[in-house]
Amino acid sequence: MKKLTVVVGVVAAFALAGTGVFFWNGSSSQKAAAPAPRGDQRVVGVTAAKASKQSVPIRLESLGTVTTMASVAIKARVDSEIVAVKFEDGARVKQGDVLFVLDSRAIESEIKRVQAVITGAEAQFEQASRDVERYADLVTKNATTVVTLNNAQTQVNISRATADSNRATLEGLRVQLSFCTIRAPISGRISMANVKAGNIARQADTAPLATINQLAPIYVSFTVPQRSLPDVRAAISAETASLRAVVPGADAPETGQVTMVENTVDPATGMATVRATMPNPNEVLWPGTLVNTALTLRAESRITIPATALQLSQAGSFVFVIKDNVATVRPVKIERTVDGVSVVESGIAEGDVVVTDGQLLLSNGTRVTIRGGGAGKAES
């Protein structure tokens, strides 16, 4: 019985071993029969554009400051009470507009007094002149002395001098009377009035009654490196030096022409101050405002690509160039970027098709299809 049990156990063990070998071989054969995975055959849709030659401006960008062409502090030239303020705070004023009216009654009364003195002096002059004529006739007849004639001539001179002196005084009083009506010496925008009606305006006051700033046209001053001075001066001579100034937050830039370069370079910074005149018809530029400036010197014809085509890596800038519907990585050197267009120094030839959108899905050698046909056929 024991022998029979042993024989049955041995047979079962061989049967299990055979079954295991069968399954292992079957699994191995299936693995060997499975096809090897193929390469990445995916096609990525991208947007592309052709490198083209176009005129690109050469610009110098800087931070500028807006300054007025003229700023006038309004002050009183006579001591008097302010009767009226004829403008609204912050309003536009034109040259000649009445700003302040001062009390002029004291000056007007003095004018009347001097006019009366002049009238009296002129009457004395006429009387003395008649006396001279009469005494001159009497002297020829030996009816009076020469001394009497001389005294009459002296009275003529005195009355004439009195009249002339008071005429000069009258002219000065009329000038002072004109100071009682304070007018705008320039056109521009006026500040708030520092004094109101009823206050006393004095010549010795240090604070102005108000200030007028000319806003149109207006200046924008900025600095450029000394190495750029020859190009800036050449552009000014050729009348191509235009400036674009943008106030942070403003929608539209203001444009103008460069009109002056400072005659010295700051030795501490190596920068030279440049000033442009801006028409500023809508008063977008405000005195004291900091603005972003872009000075256009000239335009040059260069090979360009859209700035969106540029990619960065540790090795530098590169783009994906499409040829035979395959994207290939190509290193490029960019000279500058202006208005969304990058000027190519090397690495790209005119007519090359570069990827402008979809680069994140690409690697070197990826097959692509151009969406929308914006760059035409990407064939060699």
Stockholm file with secondary structure:
# STOCKHOLM 1.0

chainA/1-380         MKKLTVVVGVVAAFALAGTGVFFWNGSSSQKAAAPAPRGDQRVVGVTAAKASKQSVPIRLESLGTVTTMASVAIKARVDSEIVAVKFEDGARVKQGDVLFVLDSRAIESEIKRVQAVITGAEAQFEQASRDVERYADLVTKNATTVVTLNNAQTQVNISRATADSNRATLEGLRVQLSFCTIRAPISGRISMANVKAGNIARQADTAPLATINQLAPIYVSFTVPQRSLPDVRAAISAETASLRAVVPGADAPETGQVTMVENTVDPATGMATVRATMPNPNEVLWPGTLVNTALTLRAESRITIPATALQLSQAGSFVFVIKDNVATVRPVKIERTVDGVSVVESGIAEGDVVVTDGQLLLSNGTRVTIRGGGAGKAES
#=GR chainA/1-380 SS CHHHHHHHHHHHHHHHHHHHHHHHHHHHHHHHHSCCCCCCCCEEEEEEEECEEEEEEEEEEEEEEEECSCEEEECCSSCEEEEEECSCTTCEECTTCEEEEECCHHHHHHHHHHHHHHHHHHHHHHHHHHHHHHHHHHHHTTSSCHHHHHHHHHHHHHHHHHHHHHHHHHHHHHHHHHHTEEECSSCEEECCCSSCTTCEECTTCSSCSEEEECCSSEEEEEEEEGGGHHHHHHHHHTTCCEEEEECTTCSSCEEEEEEEEEEEEETTTTEEEEEEEECCTTCCSCTTCEEEEEEEEEEEEEEEEEGGGCEEETTEEEEEEEETTEEEEEECEEEEEETTEEEEEESCCTTCEEEEECGGGCCTTCEEEEGGGTTCCCCC
#=GC SS_cons         CHHHHHHHHHHHHHHHHHHHHHHHHHHHHHHHHSCCCCCCCCEEEEEEEECEEEEEEEEEEEEEEEECSCEEEECCSSCEEEEEECSCTTCEECTTCEEEEECCHHHHHHHHHHHHHHHHHHHHHHHHHHHHHHHHHHHHTTSSCHHHHHHHHHHHHHHHHHHHHHHHHHHHHHHHHHHTEEECSSCEEECCCSSCTTCEECTTCSSCSEEEECCSSEEEEEEEEGGGHHHHHHHHHTTCCEEEEECTTCSSCEEEEEEEEEEEEETTTTEEEEEEEECCTTCCSCTTCEEEEEEEEEEEEEEEEEGGGCEEETTEEEEEEEETTEEEEEECEEEEEETTEEEEEESCCTTCEEEEECGGGCCTTCEEEEGGGTTCCCCC
//
